[in-house]
Amino acid sequence: MALLIVRPEQSRTREQTAYLDQLIQSNETIAVVFKLAQDFGRLLRKREGQVRLEQWKATVRASGIAELIAFVDGLADDAEAVANGCSLTWSNGMVEGFITKVKWIKRSSYGQAGFPLLQRRVLLHPAQKATTGRPPEDKQDTSACSLSRAEEAASREQMLA
């Protein structure tokens, strides 16, 4: 339901639009929440800037809806990031995606292998081939990733400490 409220109109099915229309007509508070949620989504998608964000916050406070006011108060905790999200075109999404992938690789072999295997799996992950359909041009020397037994044991001890 919540996702339906913030979804742009062109991304909704006819049934979803009809359901929302019926819901909005049945309750004035829901109509206000829907309008404010749509405005916030548009503000983020079109990067309308800091001034528009402040106008939206003032409108939310004037609405008197406690849950939305709490949301606005929560935005104040990270005001600079929110303002940047409303105005700048770049983000750290690619970095976050890579971190998520590394964490997935780590969790998939948790308790079965040590750091050397994790390192090797991250460096030689199949996603490197996925973009072009072939291995990278500069083939990495996998022997550089392999450690001696002593290095591997020290690495394991360090992880357990």
C-alpha positions as CSV (number, residue, x, y, z in Angstrom):
1,M,0.0,0.0,0.0
2,A,2.7,2.5,1.0
3,L,4.6,1.9,-2.2
4,L,1.5,2.5,-4.2
5,I,1.1,5.9,-2.7
6,V,4.6,7.1,-3.7
7,R,4.6,5.4,-7.1
8,P,4.2,7.8,-10.1
9,E,0.9,7.6,-11.9
10,Q,2.4,6.3,-15.1
11,S,3.8,3.3,-13.1
12,R,0.5,2.2,-11.7
13,T,-2.0,-0.2,-13.3
14,R,-5.6,0.8,-13.9
15,E,-6.8,-1.3,-10.9
16,Q,-4.2,0.4,-8.6
17,T,-5.3,3.9,-9.9
18,A,-9.0,3.1,-9.3
19,Y,-8.2,1.7,-5.8
20,L,-6.3,4.9,-4.9
21,D,-9.0,7.1,-6.3
22,Q,-11.6,5.3,-4.2
23,L,-9.3,5.5,-1.1
24,I,-8.6,9.3,-1.6
25,Q,-12.3,10.0,-2.0
26,S,-13.2,8.1,1.2
27,N,-10.9,10.0,3.6
28,E,-9.6,13.6,3.6
29,T,-6.5,12.7,5.6
30,I,-5.5,10.0,3.1
31,A,-6.0,12.5,0.3
32,V,-3.6,15.0,2.0
33,V,-1.1,12.2,2.7
34,F,-1.3,11.0,-0.9
35,K,-0.7,14.6,-2.3
36,L,2.2,15.2,0.0
37,A,3.8,11.8,-0.8
38,Q,3.4,12.5,-4.5
39,D,4.9,15.9,-4.1
40,F,7.9,14.5,-2.2
41,G,8.5,11.8,-4.9
42,R,8.4,14.4,-7.6
43,L,10.7,16.6,-5.6
44,L,13.3,13.8,-5.4
45,R,12.8,12.5,-9.0
46,K,13.0,15.9,-10.6
47,R,15.7,17.2,-8.2
48,E,13.7,20.4,-7.5
49,G,16.3,21.7,-4.9
50,Q,16.6,23.0,-1.4
51,V,14.0,25.8,-1.7
52,R,11.3,23.4,-2.9
53,L,12.2,20.9,-0.1
54,E,11.8,23.7,2.5
55,Q,8.4,24.5,1.0
56,W,7.3,20.9,1.1
57,K,8.4,20.6,4.8
58,A,6.4,23.7,5.7
59,T,3.3,22.2,3.9
60,V,3.8,19.0,5.9
61,R,4.0,20.9,9.2
62,A,0.9,22.9,8.2
63,S,-1.0,19.6,7.5
64,G,-0.9,18.6,11.2
65,I,-0.4,14.9,10.4
66,A,1.8,13.6,13.2
67,E,3.4,10.8,11.2
68,L,4.5,13.0,8.4
69,I,5.8,15.6,10.8
70,A,7.8,12.9,12.5
71,F,9.2,12.0,9.0
72,V,10.2,15.6,8.4
73,D,11.8,15.8,11.8
74,G,13.8,12.6,10.9
75,L,15.0,14.2,7.7
76,A,16.6,16.9,9.8
77,D,19.0,14.3,11.3
78,D,20.7,14.1,7.9
79,A,19.7,17.4,6.4
80,E,22.8,17.9,4.2
81,A,22.4,14.5,2.5
82,V,18.6,15.1,2.0
83,A,19.3,18.5,0.5
84,N,22.0,17.0,-1.8
85,G,19.5,14.2,-2.8
86,C,17.0,16.8,-3.8
87,S,19.4,18.9,-5.9
88,L,22.5,16.9,-7.1
89,T,22.4,14.5,-10.0
90,W,25.1,12.1,-8.8
91,S,24.9,9.6,-6.0
92,N,27.0,6.9,-4.4
93,G,24.7,4.2,-5.6
94,M,27.4,2.3,-7.6
95,V,29.6,2.1,-4.5
96,E,26.7,0.9,-2.4
97,G,25.9,-1.7,-5.0
98,F,29.5,-3.0,-5.0
99,I,29.5,-3.1,-1.2
100,T,26.2,-5.1,-1.2
101,K,27.7,-7.5,-3.7
102,V,30.8,-8.0,-1.6
103,K,28.7,-8.6,1.5
104,W,26.6,-11.2,-0.4
105,I,29.8,-13.0,-1.5
106,K,31.0,-12.9,2.1
107,R,27.8,-14.3,3.5
108,S,27.5,-17.0,0.9
109,S,30.7,-18.6,2.2
110,Y,30.4,-17.7,5.8
111,G,32.1,-20.3,8.0
112,Q,33.4,-22.3,5.0
113,A,36.4,-20.4,4.0
114,G,38.9,-17.7,5.1
115,F,39.8,-14.3,3.9
116,P,42.0,-15.5,1.0
117,L,39.0,-17.2,-0.7
118,L,36.9,-14.1,-0.1
119,Q,39.5,-11.9,-1.6
120,R,39.8,-14.2,-4.6
121,R,36.0,-14.4,-5.1
122,V,35.7,-10.6,-5.0
123,L,38.6,-9.9,-7.4
124,L,37.5,-12.6,-9.8
125,H,33.7,-12.3,-9.4
126,P,31.7,-13.4,-12.6
127,A,30.1,-9.9,-12.7
128,Q,33.3,-8.7,-14.3
129,K,32.3,-10.7,-17.4
130,A,28.7,-9.8,-17.3
131,T,29.0,-6.3,-18.7
132,T,30.9,-7.3,-21.9
133,G,30.2,-11.0,-22.1
134,R,33.9,-11.7,-22.0
135,P,36.7,-11.7,-19.4
136,P,38.4,-8.3,-18.7
137,E,41.2,-7.3,-21.1
138,D,43.9,-7.1,-18.4
139,K,43.7,-10.6,-17.0
140,Q,44.6,-10.7,-13.4
141,D,47.2,-13.0,-12.1
142,T,45.3,-15.3,-9.8
143,S,48.5,-16.5,-8.2
144,A,49.0,-13.1,-6.6
145,C,45.8,-13.8,-4.6
146,S,46.9,-17.2,-3.3
147,L,48.7,-17.0,0.1
148,S,51.1,-19.4,1.7
149,R,49.7,-21.7,4.4
150,A,51.4,-19.5,7.1
151,E,49.9,-16.3,5.7
152,E,46.5,-18.0,5.5
153,A,46.7,-19.2,9.1
154,A,47.8,-15.7,10.2
155,S,44.9,-14.2,8.3
156,R,42.5,-16.6,9.9
157,E,43.8,-15.8,13.4
158,Q,43.5,-12.1,12.7
159,M,39.9,-12.5,11.6
160,L,39.0,-14.5,14.8
161,A,40.7,-11.9,17.1
